[in-house]
Structure formats: C-alpha cells, structure tokens
Amino acid sequence: MKLSFTKMHGCGNNYIYINCFEQKVTNPEKLSVALSEPHFGIGGDGIILISPSDKADAQMRIFNADGSEGKMCGNGIRCVGKYLYDNGMTDGRTTITIDTLSGVKTLELTVKDGKMQSARVDMGAAILAPREIPVDMDGENVISAPIVVDEKVYHMTCVSMGNPHCVIFQKEDVDDLDLARIGPRFEHHPLFPERVNTEFVNVLADGSLKMRVWERGSGETWACGTGACATGVAACLNGFAKPDTDITVHLRGGDLTIRYTTETVFMTGAATTVFKGEIEL
C-alpha cells in the first residue's frame, strides 16, 4: 500500500500531513510512531490527518511521535490552513474553520501569489482553573506556584489551550538548559494526571519572550503554538506583559505573535510546505 503525504512545518514544528479526503488511514497511533522515526521513516514530530467535517471546512487529528493523540496544535493548524488553501479546498476563501478535539477554530489567512503565507488563529479562551487544565492543585488558578523537580524549586504558571501547559519563567538562559534531562521530569510529574507540556522562558529586555518547550509525547520541539499562547498568557498573569497587546515569542524555529484578551488568545505565524512524497507501507 502506498500513502501520499506532505511534510510541513510551522516555525520548525514539523508534522507529516495526510489528506484523508482522498485516503483512508487505519491505526494512526502505530502509523505515527513509524513515520515519525527519522532513520527508518519520514521523520517529524508526529502526523496530522486532514479529514472532512460536518461542522467546519475540515477536521484535524494530531498524533504525536509516540503515538498518543493530541487535542490541539497551534503550529499544525496553520499548516492545515495552508494545505487546504494551497490545494484549492477552500474555494479561495481566506477565512476558514478547522474542527479539532479542542473545538472549532477560525483562521484568517494572509495570501500572496496564490499561496498562504501566514495565518492568525483564534485559539479560544485560556483555561486557568487547575482541575480543567488539569493540574492536581486547588484554587482558582496556578500562578507562580512552587513545584519541586529533582530537589529544585521552580515557580510555574499553568494554562490550558486545549492541552495542558506548565510555564516556567527563569533568569538563567534557556539555551543552557539540559532540556532532555529535565523535560521528562516535568512531563511525568505526579501533579499532572494527563502529563504536561513545559515551557521554559526568559523575559528579554525589549519585553519579548524567549522560549524552549518540552512537548508531552514528542520531546523537545523547535516550536509549539499552544505553548507560545500559554506563555503569552502566563506573561500577562505574572506582570511581564500587558493583555490585549502583541507579544513576540522567540522559539528555536522562529517567532510567533500572541495576543491575550479576556475572551480569547490570538496566534499569528507562518506555515511552510517542505516537500510532498509517497511512502510504501
């Protein structure tokens, strides 16, 4: 059996996209593990299935490199928008909707020379209630709360953007962090019953944010759209940024612009097609 795919990335967060309008995928969990492997597969952070939806222009399903299913991916949804537009599946419309496990999201596409260049995504309201994130703590929110990892005390701010995030602001340069060691300790910490994505963040002199991320199920990735959103929200909650203003988040793979309001979080960034191919399964 041959499977057609498109490799795409948003700020270096790279997935293998499969058009399920035209193809059928069985056992996507196993397929994601096989295709994400860089030496014997295609290589990537996981697979994203683009399928028909009865309530949006398309549905996206995300499977991480370890086979676990994610609810939402901010970089991935921009690439889905680009795939749909560039392949003539939106009838030329630049406002489209995508059905996700975190609800229907609206994208405003910026187009040049017939191709989508970037998208502004309405990511929905940030969730701050601990039990809804989820994090095993009481209270109305988790802002700069202590957490002990490897006998070191960190201060975390927890946010859900359809998936759980733990944001750590630190003075030490995040570039020097041994993320491969510390990331799994946060991901599997008993405070997080569904595991967690963890962002380590420096607040720079110009007010922008530099971030590295450990994603549950994938490890360190070069970018995380929902993580950048959670980081922007956390920066506002901790007084490092102001609500309803553009916040630049520098990721290893590029920059995203985040705007946090009481009603929603907007994320703006580019999406890139790397190559198309066919693989024998």
C-alpha positions in Angstrom: 0.0 0.0 0.0 1.3 3.5 -0.9 0.5 6.5 1.2 0.8 10.1 -0.1 1.8 12.7 2.4 3.0 16.3 2.7 5.8 17.4 5.0 5.1 20.9 6.5 6.3 22.9 9.4 5.3 26.0 11.4 8.4 27.6 13.0 10.2 24.2 12.8 7.4 22.2 14.4 7.2 19.6 11.7 4.5 17.1 11.0 3.6 14.7 8.3 0.2 15.7 6.8 -2.2 13.1 5.3 -5.2 14.1 3.1 -8.0 11.8 4.4 -10.4 13.4 2.0 -8.7 11.1 -0.5 -7.1 8.3 1.6 -8.1 6.2 4.5 -5.8 5.7 7.5 -6.2 2.8 9.9 -4.3 2.6 13.2 -3.0 6.2 13.1 -1.3 5.7 16.5 1.0 3.0 15.1 1.4 4.8 11.8 2.6 8.0 13.6 5.3 6.1 15.5 6.6 4.5 12.3 6.5 7.6 10.1 7.9 10.0 12.7 11.1 7.9 13.2 13.9 9.9 11.4 16.1 7.0 10.4 13.6 4.4 9.1 10.5 6.6 8.5 10.0 10.2 7.2 10.9 12.0 10.4 8.8 14.5 12.3 7.0 15.5 15.5 4.0 13.3 14.5 1.3 13.0 11.9 -1.8 15.2 11.3 -4.8 13.8 9.5 -6.9 16.3 7.4 -10.4 14.9 7.1 -14.0 16.0 6.2 -16.0 17.6 8.9 -19.8 18.2 9.2 -19.2 21.5 11.2 -16.1 23.1 9.7 -14.1 23.2 6.5 -12.0 20.3 7.7 -11.1 18.3 10.7 -7.6 17.8 12.0 -6.4 15.0 14.2 -2.9 15.1 15.7 -0.8 12.1 16.7 2.5 12.6 18.5 5.7 10.8 17.7 5.0 8.3 20.5 1.5 7.5 19.1 -0.5 9.5 21.6 -3.3 11.7 20.3 -3.1 15.4 21.0 -6.1 17.7 21.2 -4.7 20.8 19.6 -1.6 22.1 17.8 -1.2 25.8 17.1 1.6 25.3 14.5 -0.2 22.3 13.0 -3.5 24.1 12.5 -1.8 26.9 10.5 -0.2 24.2 8.2 -3.7 22.6 7.8 -5.0 26.0 6.7 -2.1 26.3 4.2 -2.7 22.8 2.9 -6.4 23.5 2.3 -5.9 26.9 0.7 -2.9 26.0 -1.5 -4.7 22.8 -2.8 -7.9 24.7 -3.7 -10.0 23.2 -1.0 -11.4 26.5 0.4 -12.9 27.9 -2.8 -10.5 30.9 -2.4 -11.8 31.9 0.9 -9.3 33.3 3.4 -11.4 32.9 6.5 -11.8 29.2 7.2 -12.7 26.9 10.2 -11.0 23.8 11.4 -12.6 21.2 13.7 -10.2 20.0 16.5 -10.6 18.0 19.7 -10.5 21.4 21.4 -13.4 22.8 19.4 -13.7 24.6 16.1 -11.0 27.2 15.4 -11.2 30.1 13.0 -8.2 31.1 10.8 -7.7 34.4 8.9 -5.2 33.6 6.1 -2.7 36.0 4.6 -2.2 35.1 0.9 0.5 36.1 -1.6 0.8 35.0 -5.2 -1.9 32.4 -4.7 -0.2 30.7 -1.7 -0.9 31.1 2.1 2.0 32.8 3.8 0.7 33.1 7.4 -2.4 32.8 9.5 -4.0 34.4 12.5 -5.7 31.8 14.6 -8.4 32.4 17.2 -7.3 29.8 19.7 -10.1 30.3 22.1 -10.2 31.3 25.7 -7.3 30.3 28.0 -8.3 27.9 30.7 -6.9 28.7 34.1 -8.9 26.5 36.6 -6.5 23.8 37.8 -8.9 20.9 37.6 -9.7 21.8 34.0 -6.1 22.0 32.8 -5.6 19.5 34.6 -3.2 20.0 37.4 -3.7 18.4 40.8 -3.9 21.6 42.8 -6.7 23.6 44.5 -7.8 27.2 43.9 -9.0 29.3 41.0 -5.6 29.3 39.2 -1.9 28.4 39.4 0.2 31.5 39.0 3.9 31.4 40.0 3.2 28.4 42.3 6.1 26.3 43.6 6.9 22.9 42.2 9.8 20.7 43.2 11.6 18.8 40.4 14.9 17.0 41.1 15.0 18.6 44.5 14.9 22.1 42.9 12.1 24.6 43.5 10.6 26.1 40.3 7.7 28.5 40.0 5.1 27.5 37.5 2.1 29.1 35.9 -0.4 26.6 34.4 -2.6 27.2 31.4 -4.7 25.0 29.1 -5.0 26.0 25.5 -7.0 22.8 24.8 -3.9 20.9 26.1 -2.1 21.4 29.5 0.9 23.7 29.8 3.3 24.4 32.7 5.2 27.7 32.1 8.5 28.3 34.0 10.0 31.8 33.9 13.7 31.8 34.8 16.7 34.1 34.9 19.1 31.5 33.6 19.4 31.5 29.8 17.1 28.8 28.5 19.7 28.0 25.8 21.8 26.5 28.5 19.1 24.2 29.9 19.5 20.4 29.8 16.0 20.0 28.5 16.4 16.4 27.6 17.0 15.6 31.3 14.6 18.0 33.0 11.7 17.9 30.4 10.6 14.3 31.1 10.6 15.0 34.9 8.0 17.8 34.4 6.1 15.8 31.8 5.6 12.9 34.2 5.3 14.8 37.5 2.5 13.5 39.7 0.8 16.9 39.7 -0.1 16.4 36.1 -2.6 13.5 35.7 -2.5 13.7 31.9 1.2 14.7 31.6 2.1 18.2 30.6 3.9 20.4 28.1 6.5 22.5 29.7 7.8 25.9 28.5 11.0 27.4 29.9 11.0 31.2 29.3 13.3 34.2 29.5 11.8 37.7 29.6 14.1 39.8 27.3 15.0 43.5 27.8 12.6 44.5 24.9 9.7 42.7 26.5 9.7 39.8 24.1 10.0 36.2 25.3 12.5 33.5 24.5 11.1 30.0 25.0 12.1 26.4 24.8 9.5 23.7 25.0 9.3 20.1 26.0 6.1 18.6 24.5 4.4 15.6 26.0 4.7 12.6 23.7 7.3 14.3 21.4 10.1 15.7 23.5 11.8 19.0 22.6 10.3 20.6 19.5 11.5 23.7 17.8 8.2 25.4 18.3 4.8 24.9 20.0 1.9 27.1 19.0 -0.3 26.3 22.0 2.8 26.6 24.2 3.6 30.1 22.8 -0.1 31.0 23.6 0.2 29.7 27.1 3.5 31.5 27.6 1.9 34.8 26.4 -1.0 34.3 28.8 1.4 33.4 31.7 3.5 36.5 30.9 0.4 38.7 31.4 -0.7 36.9 34.5 2.8 37.4 36.0 3.1 41.1 35.0 5.8 40.6 32.3 3.4 41.7 29.5 0.1 43.5 29.1 -3.1 42.0 27.9 -4.5 42.9 24.5 -1.1 43.8 23.1 1.1 41.9 20.7 3.7 39.7 22.4 6.6 38.3 20.4 7.6 34.8 21.4 11.0 33.6 20.1 11.1 29.9 19.5 14.0 27.8 18.3 12.3 27.6 14.9 11.1 31.2 14.5 8.8 33.8 16.0 5.1 33.8 16.8 2.9 36.8 17.8 0.5 36.2 20.6 -2.3 38.5 21.8 -4.2 37.6 25.0 -7.6 39.0 25.8 -10.2 38.1 28.4 -12.3 36.4 25.6 -9.6 34.6 23.6 -6.0 34.2 22.6 -4.8 35.0 19.0 -1.7 33.4 17.5 -0.1 34.7 14.3 2.6 32.9 12.4 3.9 31.4 9.2 3.4 27.9 7.7 5.7 26.2 5.2 5.4 23.3 2.9 8.7 21.3 2.8 8.0 18.5 0.3 5.5 16.1 -0.9 6.0 12.4 -1.3 4.7 8.8 -1.3 5.7 6.0 1.1 5.3 2.3 0.8 3.6 0.8 3.9 
